[in-house]
């Protein structure tokens, strides 16, 4: 009989150094909810033997770790997230980049909030560790930070607070897997950049209830100049692709009747 996991943590492993991934993995393994209650899914690219061997060595002792190797040539973070979703079997889904580090009680607090409130999405705050040659991008919260928990019902929440640029990352949220499956919510391969923003907007549109944890800084993310947000080494075609993706994301949001002035 297969073990039922409370949470599946999906890590799309693209270009982080092995020691950066190790720090991220340890933050998952040391979660207060208990690593035995977590299914850890790591999605890597074919041909990257050094990273694959490093991940395999670090995780070899754990039966709750799944390694998925992609053979396609899409090279998109959303491609890895989507394949991770196909592998995940946990009751709830968390996404964590290989550069991300969870606070020790993040998953326990998010799990408690989303289950007690019977919500489809739980959102918490994150902060950034800024690497060399990167520009600091920090999340701001428009919600009342004096409150431990805020529950948003569909049609009643203030979209100007919910839909902001820095709320568009999937790495500071917990999603109910049954909700994603029932609504057939997935990542769009045709969006080259900001695809997780499009995923979030679609989830916001279909969710009946969202719970916010304004006081929980549950994630630290190591920013480098290699991410899509850091465009120093991007070609003109890449920049146009980013603009085109943001336009499509805004159009999708408007189509759902969501507030999209932030874009």
Backbone as CSV, one residue per row, in Angstrom:
resi,resn,N_x,N_y,N_z,CA_x,CA_y,CA_z,C_x,C_y,C_z
1,UNK,0.837,-1.204,0.000,0.000,0.000,0.000,0.868,1.250,0.000
2,UNK,0.602,2.174,-0.909,1.386,3.395,-1.014,1.096,4.317,0.168
3,UNK,2.157,4.952,0.676,2.001,5.906,1.767,1.282,7.156,1.263
4,UNK,0.388,7.699,2.082,-0.293,8.938,1.749,0.464,10.098,2.377
5,UNK,0.977,10.959,1.527,1.757,12.101,1.996,0.863,13.322,2.188
6,UNK,1.183,14.102,3.203,0.432,15.322,3.449,0.736,16.370,2.375
7,UNK,2.004,16.473,2.009,2.444,17.505,1.064,3.461,16.921,0.093
8,UNK,3.319,17.275,-1.168,4.362,17.013,-2.164,5.089,18.320,-2.436
9,UNK,6.388,18.334,-2.247,7.219,19.491,-2.577,7.895,19.222,-3.913
10,UNK,7.641,20.067,-4.890,8.179,19.889,-6.239,9.291,20.909,-6.473
11,UNK,10.474,20.418,-6.794,11.615,21.296,-7.064,12.055,21.152,-8.513
12,UNK,11.842,22.182,-9.351,12.414,22.201,-10.698,13.874,22.637,-10.601
13,UNK,14.764,21.727,-10.915,16.199,21.981,-10.741,16.783,22.347,-12.108
14,UNK,17.077,23.627,-12.299,17.550,24.093,-13.604,19.050,24.406,-13.609
15,UNK,19.457,25.481,-12.963,20.866,25.865,-13.087,21.534,26.193,-11.764
16,UNK,20.956,25.802,-10.649,21.570,26.072,-9.352,22.795,25.179,-9.139
17,UNK,23.758,25.690,-8.401,24.934,24.891,-8.072,24.551,23.817,-7.048
18,UNK,25.253,22.683,-7.055,24.917,21.586,-6.141,24.856,21.995,-4.673
19,UNK,25.757,22.874,-4.238,25.736,23.291,-2.833,24.520,24.157,-2.517
20,UNK,24.010,24.891,-3.520,22.789,25.677,-3.333,21.591,24.746,-3.193
21,UNK,21.545,23.717,-4.045,20.474,22.724,-3.926,20.523,22.018,-2.578
22,UNK,21.715,21.691,-2.107,21.841,20.987,-0.823,21.201,21.795,0.302
23,UNK,21.410,23.104,0.305,20.805,23.954,1.330,19.285,23.933,1.224
24,UNK,18.781,23.952,-0.005,17.335,23.903,-0.228,16.760,22.568,0.238
25,UNK,17.423,21.472,-0.121,16.966,20.141,0.259,16.940,19.976,1.779
26,UNK,17.979,20.458,2.455,18.020,20.335,3.914,16.853,21.076,4.556
27,UNK,16.461,22.208,3.964,15.343,22.962,4.539,14.035,22.197,4.434
28,UNK,13.912,21.344,3.421,12.728,20.484,3.288,12.815,19.322,4.265
29,UNK,13.985,18.701,4.312,14.165,17.530,5.182,13.997,17.873,6.657
30,UNK,14.226,19.130,7.027,14.162,19.536,8.437,12.866,20.254,8.791
31,UNK,11.842,20.124,7.960,10.562,20.756,8.255,9.933,20.164,9.519
32,UNK,9.328,21.033,10.319,8.739,20.603,11.590,7.560,19.651,11.404
33,UNK,6.959,19.652,10.214,5.834,18.751,9.951,6.302,17.303,9.840
34,UNK,7.613,17.115,9.679,8.195,15.778,9.570,8.456,15.406,8.122
35,UNK,9.698,15.108,7.787,10.040,14.787,6.396,9.325,13.526,5.928
36,UNK,9.003,12.643,6.883,8.298,11.402,6.520,6.882,11.676,6.002
37,UNK,6.361,12.864,6.253,5.029,13.249,5.764,5.085,14.029,4.452
38,UNK,6.289,14.174,3.904,6.508,14.951,2.685,6.990,14.037,1.570
39,UNK,6.398,14.204,0.415,6.919,13.579,-0.801,7.742,14.645,-1.527
40,UNK,9.005,14.349,-1.788,9.906,15.332,-2.402,10.185,14.927,-3.849
41,UNK,9.749,15.760,-4.793,9.875,15.471,-6.224,10.857,16.453,-6.846
42,UNK,11.958,15.948,-7.383,12.977,16.792,-8.010,13.003,16.492,-9.502
43,UNK,12.874,17.538,-10.307,12.842,17.390,-11.759,14.101,18.013,-12.353
44,UNK,14.906,17.194,-13.027,16.174,17.642,-13.600,16.157,17.516,-15.117
45,UNK,17.159,18.117,-15.745,17.324,18.039,-17.194,18.251,16.889,-17.571
46,UNK,17.928,16.206,-18.661,18.796,15.146,-19.166,20.127,15.759,-19.619
47,UNK,21.197,15.021,-19.406,22.508,15.475,-19.854,23.296,16.229,-18.815
48,UNK,22.655,16.650,-17.735,23.346,17.380,-16.675,23.817,16.375,-15.627
49,UNK,24.848,15.600,-15.966,25.267,14.472,-15.135,25.769,14.924,-13.765
50,UNK,26.510,16.028,-13.719,27.068,16.481,-12.443,25.959,16.779,-11.439
51,UNK,24.937,17.511,-11.874,23.850,17.856,-10.963,23.023,16.613,-10.606
52,UNK,22.772,15.760,-11.603,21.994,14.553,-11.333,22.705,13.669,-10.310
53,UNK,24.012,13.462,-10.491,24.760,12.617,-9.566,24.768,13.214,-8.162
54,UNK,24.874,14.543,-8.084,24.881,15.200,-6.784,23.544,15.039,-6.068
55,UNK,22.443,15.257,-6.805,21.112,15.116,-6.218,20.864,13.671,-5.798
56,UNK,21.244,12.745,-6.657,21.043,11.324,-6.354,21.805,10.924,-5.103
57,UNK,23.028,11.420,-4.953,23.837,11.098,-3.776,23.220,11.687,-2.510
58,UNK,22.740,12.934,-2.595,22.188,13.598,-1.415,20.867,12.985,-0.954
59,UNK,20.101,12.437,-1.881,18.754,11.971,-1.555,18.629,10.448,-1.526
60,UNK,19.722,9.732,-1.749,19.673,8.273,-1.920,19.089,7.546,-0.711
61,UNK,19.243,8.102,0.467,18.820,7.401,1.686,17.326,7.512,1.964
62,UNK,16.598,8.263,1.140,15.197,8.566,1.453,14.252,7.928,0.437
63,UNK,13.281,7.167,0.941,12.308,6.512,0.069,11.218,7.481,-0.409
64,UNK,11.097,8.625,0.219,10.049,9.583,-0.153,10.533,10.625,-1.153
65,UNK,11.638,10.341,-1.820,12.183,11.244,-2.844,12.002,10.615,-4.220
66,UNK,11.458,11.402,-5.152,11.329,10.978,-6.545,12.206,11.875,-7.415
67,UNK,13.007,11.268,-8.282,13.808,12.012,-9.236,13.247,11.786,-10.634
68,UNK,12.948,12.882,-11.320,12.414,12.823,-12.680,13.380,13.549,-13.609
69,UNK,13.796,12.865,-14.668,14.713,13.459,-15.637,13.948,13.779,-16.917
70,UNK,14.013,15.043,-17.358,13.312,15.471,-18.568,14.203,15.281,-19.784
71,UNK,13.612,14.728,-20.826,14.342,14.491,-22.063,14.016,15.528,-23.145
72,UNK,13.017,16.392,-22.887,12.617,17.359,-23.918,13.588,18.533,-23.963
73,UNK,13.328,19.477,-24.882,14.216,20.626,-25.070,13.502,21.946,-24.802
74,UNK,12.480,21.937,-23.966,11.736,23.166,-23.691,12.516,24.107,-22.780
75,UNK,13.243,23.568,-21.836,14.071,24.347,-20.914,13.290,25.474,-20.252
76,UNK,12.109,25.165,-19.816,11.265,26.132,-19.134,11.000,25.649,-17.721
77,UNK,11.075,26.554,-16.721,10.751,26.135,-15.347,9.353,25.545,-15.239
78,UNK,8.412,26.068,-16.037,7.043,25.557,-15.956,6.950,24.135,-16.493
79,UNK,7.792,23.796,-17.447,7.841,22.430,-17.960,8.203,21.472,-16.835
80,UNK,9.207,21.844,-16.050,9.616,21.018,-14.916,8.523,20.958,-13.848
81,UNK,7.871,22.100,-13.597,6.776,22.113,-12.613,5.636,21.203,-13.048
82,UNK,5.298,21.235,-14.325,4.202,20.422,-14.836,4.522,18.940,-14.718
83,UNK,5.744,18.551,-15.062,6.131,17.147,-14.917,6.153,16.735,-13.446
84,UNK,6.539,17.669,-12.578,6.493,17.385,-11.159,5.074,17.132,-10.673
85,UNK,4.134,17.927,-11.180,2.723,17.736,-10.838,2.233,16.351,-11.257
86,UNK,2.699,15.880,-12.403,2.296,14.557,-12.877,2.792,13.453,-11.943
87,UNK,3.919,13.690,-11.276,4.500,12.690,-10.386,3.942,12.771,-8.967
88,UNK,3.454,13.938,-8.575,3.087,14.188,-7.183,1.830,13.430,-6.773
89,UNK,1.838,12.940,-5.538,0.697,12.213,-4.997,0.247,12.751,-3.641
90,UNK,0.880,13.813,-3.155,0.526,14.373,-1.861,-0.835,15.057,-1.873
91,UNK,-1.392,15.248,-0.680,-2.693,15.902,-0.555,-2.622,17.367,-0.980
92,UNK,-1.483,17.987,-0.712,-1.259,19.381,-1.084,0.065,19.503,-1.821
93,UNK,0.188,20.572,-2.607,1.350,20.779,-3.466,2.065,22.068,-3.086
94,UNK,3.387,21.961,-2.910,4.227,23.146,-2.736,5.317,23.106,-3.803
95,UNK,5.637,24.263,-4.364,6.735,24.371,-5.323,7.901,25.078,-4.632
96,UNK,9.099,24.559,-4.843,10.287,25.152,-4.234,11.435,25.084,-5.222
97,UNK,11.882,26.250,-5.692,13.033,26.272,-6.585,14.275,25.757,-5.873
98,UNK,15.227,25.261,-6.650,16.460,24.743,-6.069,17.238,25.828,-5.342
99,UNK,16.893,27.089,-5.591,17.548,28.216,-4.915,16.789,28.644,-3.664
100,UNK,15.649,28.007,-3.374,14.804,28.427,-2.263,15.096,27.677,-0.977
101,UNK,14.916,28.358,0.153,15.100,27.764,1.477,13.850,28.035,2.303
102,UNK,13.200,26.978,2.766,12.005,27.112,3.583,12.368,27.378,5.038
103,UNK,11.591,28.211,5.698,11.710,28.365,7.146,11.244,27.066,7.802
104,UNK,11.767,26.727,8.978,11.516,25.398,9.566,10.052,25.027,9.745
105,UNK,9.166,25.980,10.033,7.761,25.657,10.309,6.830,26.031,9.161
106,UNK,7.373,26.355,8.003,6.549,26.850,6.896,5.445,25.872,6.499
107,UNK,5.811,24.651,6.192,4.821,23.698,5.683,3.813,23.314,6.756
108,UNK,4.257,23.207,8.000,3.330,22.886,9.085,2.278,23.987,9.248
109,UNK,2.708,25.242,9.260,1.781,26.356,9.433,0.850,26.504,8.230
110,UNK,1.392,26.349,7.020,0.568,26.463,5.819,-0.443,25.326,5.748
111,UNK,-0.004,24.102,6.088,-0.903,22.941,6.074,-2.034,23.118,7.079
112,UNK,-1.699,23.573,8.269,-2.721,23.782,9.287,-3.743,24.822,8.826
113,UNK,-3.266,25.908,8.234,-4.176,26.978,7.800,-5.088,26.521,6.662
114,UNK,-4.534,25.848,5.668,-5.325,25.489,4.487,-6.341,24.392,4.822
115,UNK,-5.988,23.493,5.747,-6.928,22.436,6.114,-8.003,22.949,7.071
116,UNK,-7.624,23.770,8.043,-8.614,24.292,8.990,-9.619,25.208,8.303
117,UNK,-9.164,25.964,7.314,-10.059,26.895,6.618,-10.734,26.256,5.408
118,UNK,-10.329,25.019,5.078,-10.872,24.320,3.904,-10.713,25.174,2.645
119,UNK,-9.523,25.722,2.486,-9.198,26.588,1.348,-8.507,25.772,0.255
120,UNK,-8.435,26.349,-0.935,-7.743,25.700,-2.046,-6.300,26.199,-2.197
121,UNK,-6.039,27.392,-1.672,-4.705,27.991,-1.775,-4.349,28.632,-0.441
122,UNK,-3.114,28.451,-0.020,-2.575,29.178,1.128,-1.374,29.986,0.637
123,UNK,-1.332,31.258,1.002,-0.252,32.141,0.588,0.497,32.654,1.808
124,UNK,1.838,32.714,1.686,2.662,33.304,2.740,3.713,34.202,2.093
125,UNK,4.487,34.878,2.895,5.452,35.841,2.381,6.815,35.183,2.129
126,UNK,7.647,35.863,1.347,9.015,35.400,1.138,9.958,36.593,1.111
127,UNK,11.228,36.305,1.276,12.263,37.327,1.164,13.371,36.766,0.293
128,UNK,14.297,37.627,-0.086,15.330,37.218,-1.027,16.728,37.335,-0.457
129,UNK,17.562,36.367,-0.814,18.995,36.448,-0.606,19.606,36.818,-1.942
130,UNK,20.200,37.984,-2.036,20.624,38.516,-3.335,22.059,38.111,-3.632
131,UNK,22.241,37.429,-4.758,23.568,36.992,-5.161,24.317,38.044,-5.947
132,UNK,25.505,37.700,-6.373,26.363,38.599,-7.131,25.713,38.985,-8.453
133,UNK,25.802,40.262,-8.804,25.296,40.810,-10.069,23.781,40.730,-10.217
134,UNK,23.073,40.526,-9.124,21.606,40.463,-9.172,21.017,41.717,-8.540
135,UNK,19.815,42.058,-8.997,19.088,43.188,-8.435,18.087,42.668,-7.415
136,UNK,18.023,43.295,-6.268,17.107,42.853,-5.213,15.665,43.098,-5.631
137,UNK,14.854,42.055,-5.582,13.419,42.163,-5.810,12.744,41.603,-4.568
138,UNK,12.131,42.470,-3.789,11.531,42.054,-2.530,10.012,42.074,-2.623
139,UNK,9.381,41.147,-1.938,7.928,41.084,-1.909,7.379,42.109,-0.920
140,UNK,6.325,42.755,-1.321,5.610,43.614,-0.387,4.225,43.025,-0.182
141,UNK,3.666,43.260,0.980,2.347,42.732,1.300,1.381,43.875,1.550
142,UNK,0.247,43.848,0.871,-0.783,44.860,1.067,-1.796,44.416,2.118
143,UNK,-1.636,43.209,2.629,-2.564,42.711,3.633,-2.118,43.138,5.039
144,UNK,-3.054,43.162,5.949,-2.824,43.600,7.320,-1.874,42.633,8.037
145,UNK,-0.642,43.081,8.280,0.366,42.193,8.873,0.212,42.047,10.388
146,UNK,-0.765,42.735,10.965,-1.045,42.525,12.397,-1.903,41.288,12.617
147,UNK,-2.444,40.726,11.530,-3.287,39.540,11.625,-2.488,38.293,11.254
148,UNK,-2.698,37.240,12.029,-2.006,35.986,11.766,-2.555,35.280,10.540
149,UNK,-3.856,35.402,10.305,-4.514,34.676,9.217,-5.653,35.519,8.639
150,UNK,-5.739,35.567,7.319,-6.825,36.266,6.629,-7.445,35.293,5.631
151,UNK,-8.750,35.147,5.672,-9.464,34.237,4.772,-10.215,35.055,3.724
152,UNK,-9.983,34.717,2.453,-10.618,35.411,1.346,-11.623,34.491,0.660
153,UNK,-12.863,34.903,0.602,-13.901,34.141,-0.093,-14.006,34.643,-1.536
154,UNK,-14.304,33.748,-2.449,-14.390,34.119,-3.854,-15.443,35.208,-4.061
155,UNK,-15.056,36.252,-4.791,-15.976,37.341,-5.083,-16.039,38.409,-4.019
156,UNK,-15.391,38.159,-2.875,-15.463,39.112,-1.772,-14.115,39.739,-1.430
157,UNK,-13.030,39.210,-1.994,-11.722,39.739,-1.622,-11.315,40.921,-2.495
158,UNK,-10.396,41.715,-1.974,-9.881,42.885,-2.665,-8.789,42.446,-3.626
159,UNK,-9.102,42.417,-4.906,-8.152,41.924,-5.892,-6.918,42.817,-6.026
160,UNK,-7.060,44.088,-5.694,-5.905,44.983,-5.779,-4.819,44.559,-4.800
161,UNK,-5.216,43.928,-3.703,-4.247,43.426,-2.740,-3.737,42.049,-3.131
162,UNK,-4.614,41.239,-3.709,-4.255,39.858,-4.024,-3.347,39.771,-5.236
163,UNK,-3.672,40.497,-6.289,-2.947,40.358,-7.559,-1.941,41.487,-7.689
164,UNK,-0.739,41.230,-7.226,0.391,42.135,-7.388,1.521,41.333,-7.997
165,UNK,2.507,42.016,-8.530,3.591,41.325,-9.211,4.245,40.250,-8.368
166,UNK,4.529,40.548,-7.112,5.264,39.604,-6.290,4.384,38.535,-5.662
167,UNK,3.081,38.600,-5.886,2.212,37.491,-5.483,2.111,36.444,-6.582
168,UNK,2.807,36.659,-7.692,2.656,35.786,-8.836,3.590,34.583,-8.813
169,UNK,4.521,34.537,-7.891,5.368,33.355,-7.794,4.591,32.184,-7.195
170,UNK,4.881,30.963,-7.649,4.219,29.784,-7.075,4.961,29.266,-5.849
171,UNK,6.139,29.818,-5.574,6.999,29.260,-4.529,6.649,29.729,-3.128
172,UNK,5.652,30.569,-2.977,5.241,31.007,-1.630,3.779,30.657,-1.389
173,UNK,3.399,29.464,-1.851,2.002,29.032,-1.753,1.910,27.532,-1.524
174,UNK,0.752,27.130,-1.032,0.389,25.719,-0.927,-0.932,25.553,-1.670
175,UNK,-1.004,24.557,-2.562,-2.187,24.322,-3.380,-2.805,22.964,-3.029
176,UNK,-4.121,22.912,-2.990,-4.804,21.640,-2.817,-4.718,20.857,-4.131
177,UNK,-4.167,19.656,-4.088,-3.968,18.885,-5.326,-5.294,18.502,-5.961
178,UNK,-6.294,18.144,-5.156,-7.604,17.778,-5.712,-8.206,18.956,-6.478
179,UNK,-8.005,20.164,-5.987,-8.481,21.369,-6.671,-7.808,21.517,-8.035
180,UNK,-6.502,21.330,-8.091,-5.777,21.443,-9.365,-6.250,20.386,-10.354
181,UNK,-6.483,19.174,-9.853,-6.925,18.087,-10.731,-8.360,18.301,-11.205
182,UNK,-9.249,18.678,-10.285,-10.665,18.853,-10.635,-10.860,19.966,-11.660
183,UNK,-10.084,21.045,-11.520,-10.213,22.187,-12.428,-9.264,22.098,-13.623
184,UNK,-8.481,21.026,-13.670,-7.520,20.791,-14.763,-6.577,21.996,-14.929
185,UNK,-6.021,22.414,-13.821,-5.127,23.569,-13.809,-3.690,23.101,-13.996
186,UNK,-3.030,23.649,-14.984,-1.651,23.265,-15.254,-0.865,24.444,-15.813
187,UNK,0.391,24.193,-16.140,1.273,25.234,-16.650,1.232,25.247,-18.180
188,UNK,1.282,26.447,-18.739,1.169,26.633,-20.185,2.560,26.648,-20.813
189,UNK,2.872,25.616,-21.607,4.184,25.520,-22.244,4.415,26.625,-23.283
190,UNK,3.342,27.238,-23.766,3.477,28.248,-24.819,3.905,29.609,-24.287
191,UNK,3.971,29.748,-22.972,4.424,30.990,-22.358,5.890,30.816,-21.978
192,UNK,6.761,31.624,-22.568,8.205,31.455,-22.371,8.679,31.983,-21.033
193,UNK,8.059,33.064,-20.564,8.453,33.686,-19.308,7.198,33.957,-18.480
194,UNK,7.400,34.110,-17.192,6.303,34.475,-16.275,5.145,33.478,-16.333
195,UNK,5.444,32.244,-16.702,4.399,31.232,-16.832,3.756,30.889,-15.493
196,UNK,4.533,31.009,-14.405,3.935,30.714,-13.108,2.930,31.784,-12.716
197,UNK,3.123,33.015,-13.228,2.132,34.062,-12.991,0.809,33.723,-13.641
198,UNK,0.857,33.189,-14.856,-0.358,32.769,-15.548,-1.042,31.632,-14.796
199,UNK,-0.252,30.706,-14.286,-0.790,29.596,-13.493,-1.503,30.135,-12.252
200,UNK,-0.866,31.065,-11.557,-1.463,31.644,-10.356,-2.774,32.351,-10.648
201,UNK,-2.789,33.150,-11.700,-4.003,33.892,-12.051,-5.159,32.928,-12.301
202,UNK,-4.879,31.842,-13.013,-5.921,30.854,-13.281,-6.410,30.206,-11.987
203,UNK,-5.474,29.902,-11.088,-5.863,29.322,-9.792,-6.703,30.311,-8.986
204,UNK,-6.314,31.593,-8.973,-7.088,32.609,-8.261,-8.521,32.664,-8.795
205,UNK,-8.651,32.561,-10.113,-9.965,32.689,-10.739,-10.898,31.551,-10.355
206,UNK,-10.356,30.358,-10.120,-11.190,29.187,-9.855,-11.330,28.859,-8.362
207,UNK,-10.446,29.387,-7.540,-10.478,29.052,-6.109,-11.702,29.641,-5.426
208,UNK,-12.332,28.851,-4.565,-13.462,29.327,-3.776,-13.005,30.039,-2.509
209,UNK,-11.830,29.657,-2.019,-11.336,30.256,-0.779,-9.807,30.259,-0.793
210,UNK,-9.228,31.376,-0.354,-7.783,31.531,-0.241,-7.470,32.004,1.170
211,UNK,-6.474,31.389,1.803,-6.068,31.818,3.133,-4.682,32.459,3.044
212,UNK,-4.532,33.631,3.663,-3.290,34.393,3.647,-2.668,34.340,5.040
213,UNK,-1.340,34.171,5.089,-0.598,34.214,6.347,0.349,35.414,6.292
214,UNK,-0.129,36.617,6.640,0.667,37.835,6.452,1.915,37.918,7.321
215,UNK,1.947,37.168,8.423,3.077,37.242,9.334,4.150,36.198,9.057
216,UNK,3.844,35.250,8.191,4.771,34.143,7.945,5.685,34.449,6.755
217,UNK,6.951,34.704,7.039,7.960,34.762,5.975,8.499,33.342,5.855
218,UNK,7.873,32.591,4.985,8.109,31.149,4.948,9.195,30.694,4.007
219,UNK,9.787,31.629,3.244,10.723,31.232,2.198,11.765,32.320,1.992
220,UNK,12.990,31.894,1.830,14.053,32.777,1.355,14.511,32.246,0.009
221,UNK,14.636,33.156,-0.942,14.974,32.743,-2.307,16.289,33.388,-2.711
222,UNK,17.221,32.575,-3.170,18.535,33.074,-3.581,18.455,33.574,-5.010
223,UNK,18.515,34.883,-5.186,18.432,35.485,-6.519,19.810,35.583,-7.149
224,UNK,19.904,35.114,-8.378,21.132,35.268,-9.150,20.797,35.985,-10.442
225,UNK,21.828,36.370,-11.185,21.568,37.087,-12.440,21.178,36.135,-13.569
226,UNK,20.983,34.841,-13.245,20.580,33.885,-14.280,19.094,33.645,-14.348
227,UNK,18.318,34.225,-13.434,16.882,34.006,-13.435,16.208,34.903,-14.456
228,UNK,14.953,34.588,-14.785,14.222,35.351,-15.794,14.000,36.795,-15.382
229,UNK,13.922,37.028,-14.046,13.713,38.383,-13.561,14.958,39.236,-13.687
230,UNK,16.133,38.609,-13.814,17.397,39.333,-13.887,17.865,39.313,-15.335
231,UNK,17.732,40.420,-16.037,17.821,40.416,-17.491,19.140,40.966,-18.037
232,UNK,20.190,41.028,-17.227,21.431,41.619,-17.694,22.019,40.870,-18.894
233,UNK,21.852,39.574,-18.940,22.441,38.768,-20.000,21.408,38.303,-21.013
234,UNK,20.228,38.904,-20.996,19.161,38.484,-21.897,19.290,39.166,-23.254
235,UNK,18.947,38.413,-24.298,18.948,38.982,-25.641,17.689,39.815,-25.853
236,UNK,17.673,40.568,-26.940,16.490,41.367,-27.248,15.280,40.473,-27.488
237,UNK,15.498,39.326,-28.115,14.391,38.387,-28.340,13.816,37.885,-27.018
238,UNK,14.704,37.627,-26.044,14.226,37.183,-24.729,13.384,38.258,-24.059
239,UNK,13.836,39.506,-24.169,13.095,40.598,-23.535,11.732,40.782,-24.185
240,UNK,11.695,40.660,-25.518,10.398,40.738,-26.204,9.513,39.566,-25.794
241,UNK,10.129,38.389,-25.614,9.361,37.236,-25.163,8.770,37.449,-23.786
242,UNK,9.529,38.081,-22.896,9.021,38.390,-21.562,7.840,39.344,-21.650
243,UNK,7.958,40.388,-22.473,6.858,41.346,-22.634,5.619,40.669,-23.203
244,UNK,5.829,39.785,-24.181,4.707,39.077,-24.789,4.019,38.167,-23.783
245,UNK,4.814,37.501,-22.918,4.239,36.624,-21.900,3.425,37.418,-20.882
246,UNK,3.937,38.581,-20.480,3.202,39.425,-19.536,1.896,39.918,-20.147
247,UNK,1.927,40.207,-21.446,0.703,40.637,-22.120,-0.342,39.523,-22.120
248,UNK,0.098,38.298,-22.411,-0.831,37.169,-22.411,-1.385,36.912,-21.019
249,UNK,-0.546,37.086,-20.003,-0.990,36.884,-18.635,-2.055,37.913,-18.268
250,UNK,-1.829,39.169,-18.652,-2.807,40.219,-18.367,-4.121,39.949,-19.098
251,UNK,-4.032,39.514,-20.352,-5.242,39.216,-21.119,-6.030,38.076,-20.482
252,UNK,-5.339,37.063,-19.986,-6.017,35.950,-19.324,-6.741,36.451,-18.071
253,UNK,-6.048,37.290,-17.299,-6.667,37.822,-16.086,-7.890,38.656,-16.387
254,UNK,-7.783,39.522,-17.375,-8.942,40.345,-17.764,-10.102,39.459,-18.215
255,UNK,-9.753,38.369,-18.935,-10.789,37.451,-19.391,-11.537,36.801,-18.245
256,UNK,-10.846,36.613,-17.111,-11.490,36.062,-15.919,-12.185,37.131,-15.088
257,UNK,-12.052,38.382,-15.517,-12.658,39.468,-14.756,-11.844,39.878,-13.554
258,UNK,-10.532,39.574,-13.580,-9.670,39.904,-12.457,-9.044,41.283,-12.634
259,UNK,-8.628,41.860,-11.512,-7.935,43.147,-11.517,-6.510,42.934,-12.001
260,UNK,-6.134,43.590,-13.105,-4.814,43.368,-13.683,-4.037,44.655,-13.919
261,UNK,-4.382,45.731,-13.234,-3.691,46.996,-13.466,-2.214,46.911,-13.102
262,UNK,-1.854,45.953,-12.241,-0.442,45.793,-11.854,0.403,45.419,-13.037
263,UNK,-0.199,44.969,-14.129,0.565,44.532,-15.291,0.368,45.483,-16.476
